[in-house]
Amino acid sequence: MSWTKESLQELVKAKVADRLFVSVSNREPYIHTFSNDGIRCSVPASGLTVALDPVMRACGGVWVAWGSGDADRAVADERSRIEVPPEAPQYSLRRVWLTKEEEDGYYLGFSNEALWPLCHVVYARPTFNQADWDIYKRVNQLFAEAVLDEIGDREAFIFIQDYHLALLSRLIKAKNPKVITAQFWHIPWPSAEIFRICPWQEEILDGLLGNDLLGFHVAYHCRNFLETVDRTLECKIDYEGSTVSRGGGTTLVHPFPISVDFERIGQDAAGGEVIREMQNIQRRWGLSDKFVGVGVDRLDYTKGISERLKALDKFFAKYPEYQGRVVFFQLGEPSRIHIKKYKELNAEVDDLVEEINWKYQSGNWKPIIYVREHLSPAPLLAFQRLADFCVVSSLHDGMNLVAKEFISSSVDGKGVLILSRFTGAARELTDALLINPYAIDEFAEAIKEAIEMPEEEGQRRMARLREIVQQNNIYCWAAGIISELAKFEFAKG
C-alpha cells in the first residue's frame, strides 16, 4: 500500500478519534516578516517543517512552535494563534514567544552549541554552559505551558519534534497524565561513550523517557540510545522488544525513516512555474551545453560542503577535459551565523569557492556558482530538475531529506544522486553512488562516474530510487507513528 494524504486522514479518523492532535517543534512551518510590500509569509529552510507540514494538513489539529519572524506577532490573534497554510488553512499554528536571552541560551546555546555537535560526530567539540542549560529548561517549560493551554482538559496525542525539546514530555505529563506523547529525534544519537560527556545526560534521558514512543531514523540510533540509557540510569531495558521501563512508565524506542511528500513535489516540479524558472536559469548562466551539478544545503559544518568543494577541485585538476563543460551550483542559506563554528564555515566556503573559480575559470565560465540565499520552492525545484547530478555529502546525518527531494523532483527520470554513506538515507537509497566524503579522491571519481554514466543506467537507478521514495513517503512515516500511538490509546483504555 502506498500511503496518501487521504489514506492518512482515514487512519487519523479511525485511530485518533476524539483526541486532539498536537505537534510541537522549535521551528515554525510559516514565518511572517515585514517587507517593503507589507507582511510576507515564507516557508523556512528546514527539512523538518517541510516534511511535517503535509502531515499536519492531513491530520488537522494544532502545531506549537517558536514565533521567530519579526511580523509573527502582528498577524497572530490574542491567543498567539494563526490559521495555516495561508492560502487554504487546514490547521492552527500556536506561537511561543522568546526573548533574545532565551533565543540565545536555548537555541543558539544549548541546542546548537551543546546537543548538535554532541550528537553529530564530525569532530566539532560541544560547549556545555550552565546558564544555557538553565535557559533550555525554562524554554521547555514555556512550550509545555503553551501545549497545556491548547489541550485544556481534553485528551490528546502530542507529537514532539527533535532535540530542542528533550524535557517536554515529562513537563506536560506532570500536569496532564492523560495525554499520549511521541517524540521524534531527527538527528543521530551517538554512542554511550560520546553522550556521557554531557553534564546533564541523566536529565535529558529522563525527559525523553517521559514519552510513550520515541522515534529515530534508523535502528542503529535506537540501539545507541538504549545502550546510553542502560549505562546511565537505573531502569529495565528489553533489547528484544526495544522498550525502557522506568518509574512506572514504559517507552517504546522504534525506527521510523522520515521522508517527503513524493507526489506533491513531483506535481510542483512538473508545473509551469518551475519550467519557466528552469528556462530562466539556463539562459542566465548559459547552461544549454553544460553538465550541471547541484548541492542544496543549509550552511552547516555537518553537511560536508568544504569536502564537496575540495572534491570538485580534485575532479577539475585530474580531468581537465571537463573544464568549461561542468557547472556546479552550491545553493546554501546561511545558518546560525552568531555561532563561531558557523562563522568559520562561512568564511571557509567563501575562500574555497573563490580559490577554485580563480584557478579554473575561463571566459564567462566558472566551475562553481555559489547562490547564498534562501530560495523559494519553484527555483529550488528548477535547479534540481536541471541537475545531471546532485551531491549530498553529509559527514553525519540522521536522514537527509534533500536526497529524497531531488529524487521526487526527477519527474523525467533524469539525474544521478551522489550520496554520503554517513546519512540515514544511504540505508534506503542504495542505487545512489555512495561515497565517503572524507575520501576526497574517491569523491572526485564519483563525480566523474555520475557525469559519464550511460543514460540507460542512470534512468534504471533513478526509477528504483523513485519507487522507494514513492512507497516510503511522508504519509507512510506518519502512519507508522500514529498507528503505534493508537496502541498506547488502546492499552490505556
N, C-alpha and C positions, 0 to 999 in steps of 0.2 A: 504493500500500500504506500502510495506517495501522499504525504500529508499536505493539505492546502489550508488556506485561511478558513474556508468554510468547514472543513472537517475538524479543525481545531476548535472552532466555535461550537460545533456539536459536542465535542468532548467536554468543553468547559460547561456547557449547559447540563450535561449528564453527570459530571464529576464534581464540579464546584457548587452546583445547585444554588442555594441562597447565600452562600458565603461571599463576602466582598473580596475581590482580588486586588491586592496592593503590591506594586513593585516599588522598590526603594533603591536608589543609586546616588552616587555623588554627582555624576554628570547628568544634566537635563537633556531631553531629546530635542527641545526647541529653545533657542536663545533669542531674546529680543534686545536690540541695540538701537541707540539713536544714530541717525544718519542725516545727511543733507536733505533727503527726501522725506524725513519723518522717522517713524519707527520701522525697523527692518527685522524680519523674523528669519533666522537661519538655522541650519542643521549643523551641529558641531562635528569636528573631525574626530569622531570616536567610534570605533568598531562596535563597542558595546551598545551604544544608543541606537545606532543604525540597525543593529541586529534585533534589538528588543522592541523597537517601535512597531513593527508589523505584528508582533505577538500581542502588544497592548491594544492595537487596533482590533484584533480578533477577540480578545478577552474583555475589553472594556475595563471599568474599574478606575483606580487612581494610581498615578505614578508620583512618588515623593522624591524630590531631588533639590540640590542646591541651586538657588536662583543666582546665576553668575553674570547675567547680562546687565548692562547699565540701564536698560529700559524695562527690565523684568517687573519691577515694582509698579511701573506706570500702567502696565496692561493687566496686572493681577487684581482680583477683587479683594474685598475686606478680609477674606479668609486665605489670602495668598494663593488663590487658585486661578487657573485659566483652562479653557477647554481647547484641546488639540486633537489632530493637526489643524492648523488654521483654516485650510480650505474646506475641510469636512470633519468637524470634531467628532471623535469617537471615544475619547476617554479624558479624564481630568488630570491636569498637572498641578500638584501642590508644591509650592516652592518653600524651601527653608532658607532663611536669610542669615548670612555670616558676616561678621565684622572683618576688617583687614587683618586683625590679630588672629582671629580664628582661621581665616583662609591660610595665613602664613604658617601657623603651627600645625593645623590638622592636615591640610592638603599638601602644601609645599614641604613642610617639615616632616612630620611622622610618616605620612603616607608615601611620600616620594623621595625622601632622603634616608628613610629607615627601611620600610617594608619593601618598596620597589627594588632597590639593589640587593636586599637580603634574599628575596625570592628569585631574582634573575641572576644566575651565576655567570656573570660576564666580567668578573674581576673589578667591579666598582665597589668600593668599601662603603657600607652603610654608616650613617651617623645617627647615634641614639642620644636624644636630648630630653631631659626630664620635663622641661617646660612644654615641648612639643607633645609629649605623651599626655600630659595633663590636659592640654587643649583638645587633643584627639578624643579623649574620654568625654570631655564636655560637649564636643560637637556630636558625638554618637548619642549623647543624651538629648540634644536638640532634635535630632532626627527621630528618636524614639517618641518624644512628645508630639511631634507632628503626625507620626503614624497613628499614635493612640487617639489623637484628636479626630483623625479621619475615620477611625474604626468606631469610636463611641462604644456602645455596649453590644455591637454586632459581632458575630463570629466571622473570622476572616482567614484567608490564605495570604501570608506575607512572603514575597519573593525578594530577597535581599541580594544586591549585586556587589561582589568584589571586596577588595582589601581595605577600602576606606571605612568600612562599617563592620569591623570584626566583633564589636561588642554589642551590636544592636539587638540581636535576638534575645539575649539574656535580659536586657533592659525592658524590652516590650513585654516579655512573658512574666516579668516580676509584677507588672500591673494588670496584665490580661492573659492568664494562663490558658484561656480557651482557644487562642489563635494557634494556627499551624504555620510553622516557618520553614522555609528552604533558603539556602544561601548558595550562590554560585561564585566560586573563586576563579576569576578569569585569567589569572596569571599563574605561572608554575608554582608548585610547592616544593621547596628544596629538601635535601636530606636532613635527618635529625641532627647530624653533626654541624651543618651550616646554621640551622634555625636556632640552635641552642645558644648562640651568642646574643640573641635578643634579650635584654634585661627583663622584659615583661612578657616572656613567652607563655608563662602559666596563665596570665590574664587573657591573652589573646586566644589561646587554645580553649580555655573555659568558655569564653564568649562564643566561639564558633560551635562548641558542643551544646549550646543552647538551642541549636536548630534541630528540627526533626530530620531534615535531609540536608546534606552538604555535598555539593557537586563540584567536580573538577573536569577538565577537558579529557584527560586520559587516565587509564588505570595506574600508570606509573606514579602520577602525582597523588592519587588516592593512597597508594601504598606508602609513599613518603610521609603523608600526613598521619596515617595510622602508626607508623614507627615513631614519629615525633611525639605523638600523644603517649605511646607506650613507654617512652624513655623519660617523660616529663611529669605525667600526672598519675595519681592512683585511680585506676579505673579498670573496667573489664572490657577487653577487646576480643571480638570474634573476627579473626582474619578471614575465615572462610565466608562468613556472612557479611563481612565488611561493615561491622557496627561497633560503636563505642557506647558503653553503658556507664553513666556517672551521675551520682546524686539523684537517683530515681528516674532519670531520663535516658533515652537511647537515641543515638544519632546514626542514621544510615549514611555511609560515605560511598558515593557512586560516581562513575564517569558518565558524562553527557557531552559528547563533542559538539560544540556550538557551530552554527552555520549561518547562511544568509538566505534571503528571500529570492531564490533562484528565478522563479517565474517573473516576479516584478522587475528585477534587474534586467532580465532578458527583454522584456517588453519595453522598458525605458531605453535600453541600448539600441533597439531597432527603430526607435521613434525618430520623427523628423527633426526635432531639435538637436539630437545627438549627431545625426547625419550632417546637418548644417555645421555643427561645431567641428566635425572631422574635416570637412572641406576647408573651413577657415584655418585650422591648424596646418593642414597640408600646404595651403597657399602661403601662409605666414612664414613657414620655415623651409619651404621648398623640398618637400618630402617625397615627391612622386617617384623618384628613382632611388630611394634610400631604404635600408633596413632600419626599422625603428624598434628601440628598446625602451622600457619604462620601468621605473621604480616608484611606488606610491607609499609614502611613509610619513607619519608624524616624526619630527626630528628628535629621535631618542637614541641613546647610546646602545640600547639593546638590539636595534634593528640592523646592525651591520652595514650602515651606509658607507662608512670610511673603507671597510673591506671591499665593498662593491666597487667603489671608485678606483681602488688600487688594482682590482681585478681587470677593470676596463683599461687602465693604464698598461697593465701587462699584456692584455689582448692586442691593443694597438701597436705596442712595441714588437711583439712577436709575429704579428700578422699585418704588416704594413699595407698589404693589398686592400685591407678594409678601411684604411684611412680615406676619408671623403665619401665613404659608402654607408657608414653606420652612424646613426644619431641616437644618443641615449638621453631620454628625458627623466631627470630626477625631480619628482614632484614631492615637495616636503613643506608642511606647515610648521613654523617654529612652535616649540612646546616648552613649558616650564622654564622660561628663559631667566627667571630670577634665581635658579639653582646653578651653582658654579659648574657642575659637571656638564650641564646643558649649554652653558655659555661657551665652554671649551669645545664641545662638539660642533656648535655652530661655526666657530672660528676655524676648526679643522676642516670641516666640509667646504667652507668658502675657499680655503687655501688649496685644497686638493683640486677642486673644480677649476680654479684659476690656473694652477700649475699644469694640469693635464691639457686644458684648452690651449694654453700658451705653447706647449710642447708640440701639439699635433695640428692645430688649426691651419687652414689654408684657404685663401679667398674668402668666400662668405660661409664656409663650412666650419662648424665647431663640433667636436665629438660629444660634448655634454652640454645640454641646455638645462639650467637649474631654475625651476619655477618654484620660488619660495613664497607661496601664498596659499590661502585657503581657496580651494576650487569648489564651485557648486557641482551638483551631481552630473549635469549634462556634459561639461567639458572634461570631467574626470572619466566618465564613460567613453567619451570620444577618444581620449588618449589611450585607454585600454583597448578599444576596438582597433585602433590604428597599429598597435604594437605587434611586431613579429615575435617579440619575446618579452616576458615580464620577469623581473628579478625580485624575489623575496629572500633576503639573505640574513634573517634574524640570527643573532648569536644565541638567543634563548627566547622562546615564545610559547605561551600556553597553547594557542591555536594558530592564529594569524588569519584574519578574515580577508585581507587583501588578495590572498591567493584564490580564495573561493569567489570573491567578487570578479576577479579577472576571468575566471572560468565561466561564470554566469553571464558575463558581458560578451563572450565569444559566440555570438549568435550565428556567425558564418563558419564556425568550426576552425577558425584560424588562431594561430599563436602557440608559442611554447612557453611553459612555465618552468623557470629555474628556481628551485625551492631548497631552502636550508633544511638539513636533516634535523636541526635542533628546534623545529617548530612542531607543535602538536599536529598540524595539518599534514606533515610528512608521513604520518602513520596511515592516513587515508589516501592521500594523493600520490600513490606510488608510480603513476605514469608521468609525473613531472621529472625533470632532470634534477636529481637530488645531489646536493653539494655540501661540503664542509666549508663554510665561509671563511674560516681561518686559513684554509689551504689555498692561497692566492693563485698559484699556478693551476691547480685543479679547477678553480673557479673560472679562470680565463679560458680554459679548454671547454668548459661547459657553455660559455658564451659562443664560442666558435661552433660547437656542436648544434646549438639552438639555431644559429643562422644558416648552417649548411644542412640541416635536417631535411630529408626529402619530404615533399608536400604530403604524400600519402601517409607516411609515418606520423607526421605532425597531426594530421586530421584524425588518425586512429587513436593517438594518445589523447587528444582533446575530447574526442567522443566518449572515451572511457571516463575521463575526468568529469565531464559534464553529467554523465549518468550517475556518478557517485554523489555529486553535489545536489543534483535534482532530487535524488532519492532521500538523501540525508540533509534536508533543508532546515531552515529555522523553525518551521512548524513541527517538524519531526522532533527537534531538540526540545521545544516547549511541551509537546505532547508527552514525551518521556518523563519530564519533570512533573507535570500536572498529574499524570497517572500515578506516579509514586506518591505525590502529596495526597491524592484521594485515598490511598491505602491507609494513611495515618488518620484520615477522617473516619474511615470505616472502623479502624481499631479503637479510636476514642469513643465512637458511637456505641 
